[in-house]
Amino acid sequence: EEFAQYCLAALSAASSLRSKAAVRRLVTLTLAGVRPVD
């Protein structure tokens, strides 16, 4: 449930962004949040 909320929050944030660069930054940040730490 926590992971689903994380993903939904990221998608909601993406809908309010105005540039492709901002969306790319958000995607990068979101993916970093779900990657395992080495």
Secondary structure as GFF3:
##gff-version 3
##sequence-region A 1 38
A	DSSP	alpha_helix	2	15	.	.	.	ID=ss1
A	DSSP	alpha_helix	20	34	.	.	.	ID=ss2
###
